[in-house]
Amino acid sequence: MLFHSTRGGDKDRTFEDILMQGLASDGGLFMPDTWPQVNLNLLRSKSSFIEVAKEIVPLFTSSSFDKEEVINILDNTWHDFSDDDIAPLKHLDDNKAVLELFHGPTAAFKDFGLQLAAAFFNEVLSKNNKTAIILGATSGDTGSAAIDACKNFKSIKTFILIPDGNMSEIQRRQMTTIDEDNVFTLRISGTFDDCQDIVKDAFKERSFLKDDQYLLAVNSINWVRIIGQICYYFYASLKFNNLNEDNNFSVPTGNFGNVFACYAAHKMGLPLNKIIVSVNENDILNRFFTSNDYSKQKVSETVSPSMDISVASNFERLIYDFYCDRDAKICNDFYANFPLDSINLPNNMWAKSTELFLSYAVNDLQTIKAIQEVYESHNYLIDPHTAVASVAVDNLSKQLKNSTLILSTAHPAKFPDSIAEAGIAIKEIPKRLSDVFEKKERTFDFSPDKTAIFNFIANNNF
């Protein structure tokens, strides 16, 4: 399996190439040359998440690793999960269930993709006797998951940019209380988009790197993160109905990586009816799916902060594969002046959306009300992001057939203010979250000035 860019300039890349490079050299995102097909009958004989992953991950890695190597890596990849099932299902009623993706060490779904990426990062760095810098931006859980996944690998130094505000205190403290000499949390006096822009410039300029040193991407532009997420869609469907029914998935999303992983799983053979793209008031994706308007607008802060994003970085992959039928020139033309100019597809192209996608935008009032209603009806506590996905299902129910799985992407205890606003007392906070309040915070504060930030990274390089 080889990989290429959505914009046509980067081709014939191996798995190791795209793992370590992250963003394509032409500014596009890497895609597999073909969609490998999963043997559903073989999956039906599996009983654990790890067993499912061992059938899926090697489909993408053969250009750099033989299958036995990958199997050995996967035996030790997903660690410190509080539930032996790794991704358990909670049934709410006969037609609706919640897929709990928050049992990893940072209590968010990002642990799935980032633990996989970190395992392969370490394998490549060890094999080549090299070091690497990780640089990422986060408005919620990516940073803490990246830090946790990589902090024990001394060949990696991690620099995470976070906006000043726009996340819960627990989310922030999960990053700022790590006392490791290879971890740096940089607090930026700006928005997530300011942080993301600096990261994108860093991958273009690379001015702070030493000779022959890697710069690694941990945001969901890195294809390996998508692979980790593809695994839990197959595993959830296997557990829910033995892969025998076209289910719906309601996915709370900002950067679109989790939605695209669901789409990718479908292209690989996952039975699927509809993907529900569930967003908060930062509604660029809903505006696209409902009115063909993909235009950047100002970010609003909401009670579901991990989705407070104005541009969905993974959406380019869907434009390229689903709408442009893998025509890189058309995709490149769409993105040539974006985000200065909006993307509006030809109507015959955009009309394909309804074949697979539904979307819904949820405000804060609806979000808090959904937390209350799910708790009252099912004695089950959900976080604000899961609540957004739940509201979307309820409002789109008449357009759905078969059962729906709602992705629960973070533990509710990470958002105590929202839970309190819903009038609910959190009965138990996992120790991995409560511990952060006992530790001292350590941050490095910057304005959105890439020169100062790049100099800081250079001065703290190996």
C-alpha positions as CSV (number, residue, x, y, z in Angstrom):
1,M,0.0,0.0,0.0
2,L,1.4,3.4,-1.1
3,F,0.0,6.9,-0.4
4,H,-0.5,10.1,-2.3
5,S,-1.6,13.7,-1.7
6,T,-5.1,15.1,-2.2
7,R,-3.5,17.8,-4.3
8,G,-1.5,15.6,-6.6
9,G,2.0,16.8,-5.8
10,D,3.2,14.0,-3.5
11,K,2.9,10.5,-4.8
12,D,4.2,6.9,-4.2
13,R,4.9,7.5,-0.5
14,T,5.4,4.5,1.9
15,F,3.6,4.1,5.2
16,E,6.8,5.2,7.0
17,D,7.0,8.3,4.8
18,I,3.5,9.5,5.6
19,L,3.8,8.6,9.2
20,M,6.8,10.8,9.7
21,Q,5.9,13.5,7.3
22,G,2.3,14.1,8.3
23,L,1.3,16.9,5.9
24,A,2.0,16.4,2.2
25,S,4.7,18.7,0.7
26,D,2.1,20.3,-1.6
27,G,-0.1,21.3,1.3
28,G,-2.5,18.5,0.8
29,L,-3.4,15.5,3.0
30,F,-2.2,11.9,2.4
31,M,-4.6,9.2,1.2
32,P,-4.1,5.5,0.5
33,D,-3.7,4.7,-3.2
34,T,-6.7,2.3,-2.9
35,W,-9.2,1.4,-0.3
36,P,-8.2,-2.0,1.2
37,Q,-11.2,-4.3,1.8
38,V,-11.8,-5.9,5.1
39,N,-12.9,-9.5,5.3
40,L,-16.1,-9.2,7.4
41,N,-16.5,-12.9,7.8
42,L,-13.0,-13.1,9.3
43,L,-13.8,-10.1,11.6
44,R,-16.9,-11.9,12.9
45,S,-14.6,-14.6,14.4
46,K,-12.9,-11.9,16.5
47,S,-13.9,-10.9,20.0
48,S,-11.7,-8.0,21.1
49,F,-10.7,-4.6,19.9
50,I,-7.0,-5.7,19.6
51,E,-8.0,-8.7,17.4
52,V,-10.0,-6.4,15.1
53,A,-7.1,-3.9,14.9
54,K,-4.7,-6.7,13.9
55,E,-6.8,-7.3,10.8
56,I,-7.1,-3.6,9.9
57,V,-3.9,-1.8,10.7
58,P,-1.6,-4.1,8.6
59,L,-3.7,-3.3,5.5
60,F,-2.1,0.1,5.5
61,T,1.5,-0.7,6.7
62,S,2.8,-3.3,4.2
63,S,5.1,-0.8,2.4
64,S,7.2,-0.4,5.5
65,F,6.5,-3.2,7.9
66,D,5.7,-6.9,7.5
67,K,2.6,-8.2,9.2
68,E,4.4,-10.0,12.0
69,E,6.2,-6.7,13.0
70,V,2.8,-4.9,13.1
71,I,1.2,-7.6,15.2
72,N,4.0,-7.3,17.7
73,I,3.6,-3.5,17.9
74,L,-0.2,-3.8,18.3
75,D,0.2,-6.2,21.2
76,N,1.6,-3.3,23.3
77,T,0.0,-0.2,21.6
78,W,-3.3,0.5,23.5
79,H,-2.4,0.7,27.2
80,D,-3.7,2.1,30.5
81,F,-7.4,1.8,29.6
82,S,-9.8,1.6,32.5
83,D,-12.1,-0.8,30.8
84,D,-10.9,-4.2,29.6
85,D,-13.3,-3.9,26.6
86,I,-11.4,-0.7,25.5
87,A,-14.4,0.6,23.6
88,P,-17.6,-0.6,25.4
89,L,-21.2,0.0,24.3
90,K,-23.9,1.4,26.5
91,H,-27.4,0.6,25.1
92,L,-29.9,3.4,25.7
93,D,-32.9,1.7,24.0
94,D,-33.7,-0.8,21.3
95,N,-32.5,1.6,18.5
96,K,-29.8,3.7,20.1
97,A,-26.5,3.0,21.9
98,V,-23.5,5.0,23.0
99,L,-19.9,4.0,22.0
100,E,-17.7,4.9,25.0
101,L,-14.3,6.0,23.7
102,F,-13.2,7.7,26.9
103,H,-11.6,4.9,28.8
104,G,-8.0,5.6,27.8
105,P,-5.5,7.4,30.0
106,T,-6.6,10.9,29.0
107,A,-10.3,10.0,29.1
108,A,-10.9,11.0,25.4
109,F,-11.1,9.2,22.1
110,K,-7.8,10.8,20.9
111,D,-6.0,8.1,22.8
112,F,-6.9,5.5,20.1
113,G,-5.2,7.3,17.2
114,L,-2.3,8.9,19.2
115,Q,-1.2,5.7,21.0
116,L,-1.1,4.0,17.6
117,A,0.9,6.9,16.1
118,A,3.3,7.0,19.0
119,A,4.0,3.3,18.8
120,F,5.0,3.6,15.2
121,F,6.9,6.9,15.8
122,N,9.0,5.1,18.4
123,E,9.6,2.1,16.1
124,V,10.9,4.2,13.3
125,L,13.0,6.5,15.4
126,S,14.6,3.5,17.3
127,K,15.3,1.7,14.0
128,N,17.0,4.8,12.5
129,N,18.6,6.1,15.7
130,K,17.0,9.6,15.2
131,T,15.1,12.1,17.2
132,A,11.9,14.0,16.6
133,I,10.0,17.1,17.5
134,I,6.2,16.8,17.9
135,L,4.4,20.1,17.3
136,G,0.6,20.2,17.7
137,A,-2.3,22.5,18.3
138,T,-5.3,21.7,20.4
139,S,-8.6,23.1,21.6
140,G,-9.3,20.2,23.8
141,D,-8.0,16.6,24.0
142,T,-5.4,16.1,21.2
143,G,-2.6,17.7,23.2
144,S,-3.1,15.7,26.4
145,A,-3.4,12.4,24.4
146,A,-0.2,13.3,22.4
147,I,1.7,14.1,25.5
148,D,0.6,11.0,27.3
149,A,1.3,8.7,24.3
150,C,4.8,10.1,23.7
151,K,6.2,11.3,27.1
152,N,8.0,8.0,27.8
153,F,9.9,8.1,24.5
154,K,13.0,10.1,25.2
155,S,13.8,10.4,21.4
156,I,10.7,12.7,21.1
157,K,10.2,16.2,22.4
158,T,6.6,17.4,22.4
159,F,5.5,21.0,22.0
160,I,1.7,21.6,22.3
161,L,0.1,25.0,21.5
162,I,-3.1,25.7,23.4
163,P,-5.4,28.8,23.2
164,D,-5.7,30.9,26.3
165,G,-9.1,29.7,27.4
166,N,-11.6,27.8,25.3
167,M,-11.2,24.5,27.1
168,S,-12.2,23.1,30.5
169,E,-9.8,23.4,33.4
170,I,-9.3,19.6,33.5
171,Q,-8.4,19.6,29.8
172,R,-5.9,22.3,30.3
173,R,-4.4,20.8,33.4
174,Q,-3.9,17.4,31.7
175,M,-1.3,19.2,29.6
176,T,0.1,21.8,31.9
177,T,0.8,19.5,34.9
178,I,3.1,17.1,33.1
179,D,6.5,17.3,34.7
180,E,8.8,15.8,32.0
181,D,11.8,17.5,30.5
182,N,10.6,16.5,27.0
183,V,7.2,18.1,27.2
184,F,6.4,21.8,26.7
185,T,2.9,23.3,26.8
186,L,2.8,26.7,25.1
187,R,-0.3,28.9,26.0
188,I,-1.1,31.3,23.1
189,S,-3.1,34.5,23.6
190,G,-5.4,33.7,20.7
191,T,-7.8,31.1,19.3
192,F,-7.3,27.5,18.3
193,D,-7.1,28.7,14.7
194,D,-4.2,31.0,15.6
195,C,-2.4,27.9,17.1
196,Q,-3.3,25.8,14.1
197,D,-1.9,28.4,11.7
198,I,1.4,28.5,13.5
199,V,1.7,24.7,13.3
200,K,0.9,24.7,9.6
201,D,3.6,27.4,9.1
202,A,6.1,25.3,11.1
203,F,5.6,22.4,8.8
204,K,6.4,24.6,5.8
205,E,9.4,26.4,7.3
206,R,10.9,23.8,9.7
207,S,13.4,26.5,10.8
208,F,14.0,25.1,14.3
209,L,14.9,21.5,13.3
210,K,18.3,20.1,13.5
211,D,19.8,18.4,10.5
212,D,18.2,15.0,9.8
213,Q,15.6,15.4,12.5
214,Y,11.9,14.6,12.1
215,L,9.0,17.0,12.7
216,L,6.0,14.9,13.5
217,A,2.3,15.8,13.1
218,V,-0.1,14.6,15.8
219,N,-3.2,16.4,14.7
220,S,-5.6,14.4,12.6
221,I,-3.9,15.4,9.4
222,N,-1.7,12.4,10.2
223,W,-3.2,9.4,8.4
224,V,-2.1,7.0,11.2
225,R,-4.5,8.6,13.6
226,I,-7.3,7.9,11.1
227,I,-6.3,4.2,11.0
228,G,-6.7,3.9,14.8
229,Q,-10.1,5.4,14.6
230,I,-11.2,3.2,11.7
231,C,-10.7,0.2,14.0
232,Y,-13.3,1.2,16.6
233,Y,-16.0,1.6,13.9
234,F,-15.6,-2.0,12.8
235,Y,-15.3,-3.1,16.4
236,A,-18.5,-1.3,17.5
237,S,-20.5,-2.7,14.6
238,L,-19.2,-6.2,15.3
239,K,-20.3,-6.0,18.9
240,F,-23.6,-4.2,18.1
241,N,-25.0,-6.6,15.5
242,N,-22.1,-8.8,14.3
243,L,-21.7,-6.5,11.2
244,N,-25.0,-7.6,9.9
245,E,-26.9,-4.3,9.6
246,D,-26.4,-0.9,8.1
247,N,-26.1,1.2,11.2
248,N,-26.0,5.0,11.6
249,F,-23.2,6.7,13.5
250,S,-23.7,10.2,15.1
251,V,-20.3,11.8,15.4
252,P,-19.6,15.0,17.3
253,T,-16.9,16.7,15.3
254,G,-14.8,19.8,14.7
255,N,-11.8,18.9,12.6
256,F,-13.7,16.1,10.8
257,G,-11.1,13.4,11.4
258,N,-13.6,11.2,13.4
259,V,-16.2,11.5,10.6
260,F,-13.7,10.7,7.9
261,A,-12.6,7.6,9.8
262,C,-16.2,6.4,9.7
263,Y,-16.4,7.2,6.0
264,A,-13.1,5.3,5.4
265,A,-14.4,2.3,7.3
266,H,-17.4,2.3,5.0
267,K,-15.2,2.4,2.0
268,M,-13.4,-0.6,3.4
269,G,-16.6,-2.6,3.7
270,L,-18.3,-1.4,7.0
271,P,-22.1,-1.8,6.7
272,L,-23.4,1.8,7.0
273,N,-26.6,3.7,6.5
274,K,-25.9,7.3,7.4
275,I,-23.1,9.3,9.0
276,I,-24.6,12.1,11.2
277,V,-22.2,15.1,11.3
278,S,-23.0,16.7,14.6
279,V,-21.6,20.1,15.3
280,N,-22.0,23.0,17.8
281,E,-22.5,26.7,16.9
282,N,-19.3,26.6,15.0
283,D,-21.2,25.2,12.1
284,I,-19.1,25.3,8.9
285,L,-19.8,21.6,8.3
286,N,-23.5,21.9,8.8
287,R,-23.6,24.9,6.5
288,F,-21.8,22.8,3.9
289,F,-24.1,19.7,4.2
290,T,-27.3,21.7,4.3
291,S,-26.6,24.6,2.0
292,N,-23.3,24.0,0.1
293,D,-21.5,26.8,2.0
294,Y,-18.0,25.9,3.2
295,S,-16.8,29.3,4.4
296,K,-14.6,30.3,7.4
297,Q,-16.3,32.3,10.1
298,K,-15.3,33.6,13.5
299,V,-15.0,31.0,16.2
300,S,-17.5,31.1,19.0
301,E,-16.7,29.6,22.4
302,T,-19.2,27.0,23.5
303,V,-19.7,24.4,26.2
304,S,-18.3,21.7,23.8
305,P,-14.9,23.3,23.3
306,S,-13.2,20.5,21.4
307,M,-15.4,21.4,18.5
308,D,-14.8,25.2,18.6
309,I,-13.1,25.2,15.2
310,S,-13.8,27.3,12.2
311,V,-12.1,25.1,9.5
312,A,-12.3,21.3,9.5
313,S,-8.8,20.3,8.4
314,N,-9.7,16.7,7.5
315,F,-12.6,17.8,5.3
316,E,-10.2,18.0,2.3
317,R,-10.0,14.2,2.3
318,L,-13.7,13.9,1.8
319,I,-13.8,16.6,-0.9
320,Y,-11.1,14.7,-2.8
321,D,-12.4,11.1,-2.4
322,F,-16.2,11.5,-2.3
323,Y,-17.0,14.6,-4.2
324,C,-14.0,14.9,-6.7
325,D,-13.8,11.1,-7.3
326,R,-10.1,11.4,-6.5
327,D,-9.3,14.0,-9.1
328,A,-6.5,15.9,-7.4
329,K,-6.6,18.8,-9.9
330,I,-10.2,19.6,-9.0
331,C,-9.5,19.3,-5.3
332,N,-6.5,21.5,-5.6
333,D,-8.5,24.1,-7.5
334,F,-11.1,24.2,-4.7
335,Y,-8.4,24.8,-2.0
336,A,-6.3,27.2,-4.1
337,N,-7.7,30.3,-2.4
338,F,-9.4,28.8,0.7
339,P,-10.1,30.0,3.3
340,L,-10.0,33.5,1.8
341,D,-12.6,32.3,-0.7
342,S,-15.3,29.9,0.3
343,I,-15.8,26.5,-1.3
344,N,-19.1,26.0,-3.1
345,L,-19.3,22.8,-5.1
346,P,-21.2,22.5,-8.4
347,N,-24.8,21.4,-7.4
348,N,-24.6,18.1,-9.1
349,M,-21.4,17.3,-7.1
350,W,-22.8,18.6,-3.8
351,A,-26.0,16.7,-4.2
352,K,-24.2,13.4,-3.6
353,S,-24.1,14.4,0.1
354,T,-27.5,12.9,0.9
355,E,-26.3,9.5,-0.2
356,L,-24.4,9.1,3.0
357,F,-24.4,12.2,5.2
358,L,-26.8,14.1,7.4
359,S,-25.8,17.0,9.6
360,Y,-27.2,19.1,12.5
361,A,-25.9,22.1,14.5
362,V,-26.6,22.3,18.2
363,N,-26.5,25.4,20.5
364,D,-25.4,25.5,24.1
365,L,-29.0,25.5,25.5
366,Q,-29.8,22.3,23.6
367,T,-26.6,20.7,24.7
368,I,-27.2,21.3,28.4
369,K,-30.8,20.1,28.0
370,A,-29.7,16.9,26.4
371,I,-27.3,16.2,29.3
372,Q,-30.3,16.5,31.6
373,E,-32.7,14.5,29.5
374,V,-30.4,11.6,28.9
375,Y,-29.6,11.4,32.6
376,E,-33.2,11.5,33.6
377,S,-34.3,9.0,31.0
378,H,-31.5,6.5,31.2
379,N,-29.6,7.3,34.5
380,Y,-26.6,7.8,32.2
381,L,-24.3,10.8,32.3
382,I,-22.8,12.2,29.0
383,D,-20.4,15.0,28.3
384,P,-21.3,18.1,26.2
385,H,-19.8,16.7,22.9
386,T,-21.7,13.5,23.3
387,A,-24.8,15.6,24.0
388,V,-24.4,17.4,20.7
389,A,-24.4,14.0,18.9
390,S,-27.5,12.9,20.9
391,V,-29.4,16.0,20.0
392,A,-28.6,15.5,16.3
393,V,-30.0,12.0,16.4
394,D,-33.2,13.1,18.1
395,N,-33.8,15.8,15.5
396,L,-33.0,13.7,12.5
397,S,-34.7,10.5,13.6
398,K,-37.4,10.7,10.9
399,Q,-34.6,10.5,8.3
400,L,-32.9,7.5,9.8
401,K,-33.5,3.8,9.4
402,N,-32.0,1.0,11.5
403,S,-30.1,1.6,14.7
404,T,-27.8,4.5,15.6
405,L,-24.5,4.5,17.6
406,I,-23.6,7.8,19.3
407,L,-19.9,8.4,19.7
408,S,-19.0,9.5,23.3
409,T,-15.7,11.1,22.8
410,A,-14.8,12.3,26.3
411,H,-15.5,11.5,29.9
412,P,-18.2,13.8,31.4
413,A,-16.0,14.6,34.4
414,K,-13.7,16.6,32.1
415,F,-16.5,19.2,31.9
416,P,-17.8,19.7,35.4
417,D,-19.2,23.2,34.8
418,S,-21.5,22.0,32.0
419,I,-22.6,19.0,34.2
420,A,-23.3,21.4,37.1
421,E,-25.3,23.7,34.7
422,A,-27.4,20.7,33.9
423,G,-28.2,20.3,37.6
424,I,-26.3,17.0,38.0
425,A,-23.7,16.1,40.6
426,I,-20.8,14.0,39.3
427,K,-20.7,11.0,41.6
428,E,-17.3,9.8,40.7
429,I,-14.3,11.4,39.1
430,P,-11.7,9.0,37.7
431,K,-8.4,9.2,39.5
432,R,-6.6,10.0,36.3
433,L,-8.6,13.2,36.1
434,S,-8.8,14.2,39.8
435,D,-5.0,13.9,40.1
436,V,-4.3,16.9,37.9
437,F,-5.7,19.2,40.6
438,E,-2.9,18.1,43.0
439,K,-0.1,19.1,40.6
440,K,1.5,22.4,39.7
441,E,0.9,23.9,36.3
442,R,3.8,24.7,34.0
443,T,3.2,26.7,30.8
444,F,5.2,29.0,28.5
445,D,3.1,32.0,27.4
446,F,3.3,33.6,24.0
447,S,1.4,35.9,21.7
448,P,0.5,34.3,18.3
449,D,4.0,35.1,17.1
450,K,5.5,32.3,15.1
451,T,9.0,33.7,15.2
452,A,9.2,33.8,19.0
453,I,7.7,30.3,19.2
454,F,10.0,28.8,16.6
455,N,13.0,30.4,18.5
456,F,11.7,28.8,21.8
457,I,11.5,25.4,20.2
458,A,15.0,25.8,18.7
459,N,16.4,26.8,22.1
460,N,14.8,23.7,23.7
461,N,15.7,21.2,21.0
462,F,17.8,18.2,21.9
